[in-house]
Amino acid sequence: MGRLLDDLAGAIYDFLKFILKSISYLLAGGLIVGALMYIVVFFFSFMN
């Protein structure tokens, strides 16, 4: 019974770690792309 609980806890830990890492990559990518797009739009706003 202890081994089953240990495996279940490990599976839950791995799943939550995967979700957290995925969300972190998504937010980092959005921040990088958003910052670059803001700089491009800011630059082109002076050309108008």
N, C-alpha and C positions, 0 to 999 in steps of 0.2 A: 504493500500500500504506500509506503514511503517513497519508493522509486516512482510510482505513478504520479504522486503529487510533485515530486521533484521534476519529472519530465513535463508535467503540465505547467508548472511555474516557469520552467525554461522556455517553453513554447510561447507563453504569454509575454515573457520578457523580450524574446526575439521579435515578436510581432509588434510590440509597442516601440521597440528600438527602430524597427524598419519604418513605421509610420512617422516617428519623430524625425528621422533622418530625411525621409521624403519631403516632409513639410519644410524642413530647414533648407533643403536644396531648392525647393520651389520659391520660398521667400527670398533667398539669396539671388536667384536668377531674376526674379521680378524686380528686385531692388537695383541690380546692375543694369538691366534693360531699361527700367524706368528712369534711372539717373542719366543714362546716355541719351534717351529720347528727350528728356527735359533739356539737356544741354544743346541738342540739335535744334529744338524748337526755339529755345532762347536765342540761339545764334541767328536763326532765320527771321526772328521777329524784328531784329535791327535792320535787316535788309529791305524791309517793306517800306 
